[in-house]
Amino acid sequence: MSVTKLDLHDFETVNRYLTDRLSEAECAEFEKRLTQEPELVRELEAIARFKVGLQVLHERGDLEAATRGPHWSYRWLAVAAAIAVLAIGVMTFRSFVTPGERSMLAAVPAALTDRQGNVLPSAGTFTGVSS
């Protein structure tokens, strides 16, 4: 059973029990529940081990180092990755928005025009010179 299976009231009661903040009546009632509910005992032990582990980390100075956040080089790596993703996104977006060269395929010959808008000849006589 994991710690997350406790409801909020039981979790608060376990914390108050471990810090000796229950009244005598509440303490007696909680200890009676501990004799009847082995799952509650497991939860109590898990929370107690977690708190002891945090205390040990705090005493060694490792807790503050772990909660400080990522090292500065990781931040630069994250910034570089974000810039790369942004650049790829902009290039992809521009390739869809920016019209490319006009296609030379047309359904009717009158649709073929040059850059000035003049209709290109679709038929004609061409002479080839051979040497």
Secondary structure, 3 states (H helix, E strand, C coil): CCHHHCCHHHHHHHHHHHCCCCCHHHHHHHHHHHHHCHHHHHHHHHHHHHHHHHHHHHHHCHHHHHHCCCCHHHHHHHHHHHHHHHHHHHHHHHHHHCCCCCCCCCCCHHHCECCCCCECCCCCCCCCCCC
